[in-house]
């Protein structure tokens, strides 16, 4: 069980890591892994605290970020990839992975900033 001070430090750490990931040109797997682990610790702690019903539902619906995420590659994209001699896949997959990771980090950052504000008000 985290104390309120530890939880506050965890919120600051998550905010710092989310900003770092957002500013990087390419997603660093180490930074993503650290953010994911810290995010799960805080999420579990907030679920145990049982704050607000809406916050609890949104936290319960979240799962850890899939660090090995690969986007779907349907048959149309496969044909396009063949026609472009493999160049489409080389650009498409890293771009979609970066979009997924940045979206998940930003979403979690918003949820934790809301939770932080909710804790500060009470």
C-alpha positions in Angstrom: 0.0 0.0 0.0 1.4 3.4 -1.0 1.2 6.4 1.2 -0.2 9.6 -0.2 3.3 11.1 -0.5 4.5 8.0 -2.5 1.4 8.2 -4.7 2.1 11.9 -5.3 5.7 11.1 -6.3 4.5 8.3 -8.5 2.1 10.8 -10.3 5.0 13.2 -10.8 7.2 10.4 -12.1 4.5 9.3 -14.5 3.9 12.8 -15.8 7.7 13.2 -16.3 8.0 9.9 -18.2 4.9 10.7 -20.3 6.3 14.0 -21.3 9.7 12.4 -22.2 8.0 9.8 -24.3 5.9 12.4 -26.1 9.0 14.5 -26.9 11.1 11.7 -28.2 11.3 11.3 -32.0 11.3 7.5 -31.7 9.8 5.4 -28.9 12.5 4.1 -26.6 11.5 0.6 -25.4 13.2 1.2 -22.0 11.2 4.4 -21.3 8.0 2.7 -22.4 8.7 -0.3 -20.1 9.4 1.9 -17.1 6.3 3.9 -17.8 4.2 0.8 -18.2 5.5 -0.8 -14.9 5.0 2.4 -12.9 1.6 3.0 -14.5 0.5 -0.5 -13.4 1.6 0.1 -9.8 -0.3 3.3 -9.6 -3.4 1.8 -11.4 -3.5 -1.1 -8.9 -3.1 1.3 -6.0 -6.0 3.5 -7.2 -8.2 0.5 -7.8 -7.6 -0.6 -4.2 -8.5 2.9 -2.9 -11.8 2.8 -4.8 -12.1 6.6 -5.4 -14.8 7.7 -7.7 -17.0 5.2 -9.6 -16.3 6.7 -13.0 -12.5 6.8 -12.3 -12.7 3.2 -10.9 -14.5 2.0 -14.1 -12.0 3.6 -16.4 -9.0 2.3 -14.5 -10.5 -1.2 -14.3 -11.0 -1.2 -18.1 -7.3 -0.4 -18.7 -4.8 -3.1 -19.3 -1.0 -2.8 -19.4 0.4 -1.4 -22.6 1.3 -4.1 -25.1 5.0 -3.5 -25.5 5.1 -6.0 -28.4 2.2 -4.4 -30.3 2.1 -5.1 -34.0 -0.7 -3.6 -36.1 -2.9 -5.7 -38.3 -1.7 -6.1 -41.8 -4.6 -7.1 -44.1 -4.5 -8.5 -47.6 -4.8 -5.1 -49.3 -1.8 -3.9 -47.5 0.1 -7.0 -48.3 -0.6 -6.5 -52.0 0.4 -2.9 -51.8 3.6 -4.0 -50.0 4.4 -6.5 -52.8 3.8 -3.8 -55.4 6.1 -1.4 -53.6 8.8 -4.0 -53.0 8.5 -4.1 -49.2 8.7 -0.3 -48.6 5.2 0.0 -47.4 5.6 -2.4 -44.5 8.9 -0.8 -43.4 7.2 2.5 -43.0 3.7 1.4 -41.9 4.5 -0.9 -38.9 6.8 1.5 -37.0 4.5 4.4 -37.6 1.4 2.6 -36.4 3.4 1.3 -33.3 4.4 4.8 -32.4 0.9 6.1 -32.8 -0.4 3.3 -30.5 2.2 3.8 -27.9 1.8 7.6 -27.8 -2.0 7.3 -27.7 -1.9 4.8 -24.8 0.7 6.9 -22.8 -1.3 10.1 -23.4 -4.6 8.4 -22.3 -3.0 7.1 -19.1 -1.4 10.4 -18.4 -4.8 12.1 -18.6 -6.4 9.5 -16.3 -3.7 9.9 -13.7 -3.8 13.7 -13.8 -7.6 13.5 -13.2 -7.0 11.0 -10.4 -4.3 13.3 -8.9 -6.8 16.3 -9.0 -9.5 14.1 -7.5 -7.1 13.2 -4.6 -6.1 16.8 -4.1 -9.7 18.0 -3.9 -10.6 15.5 -1.2 
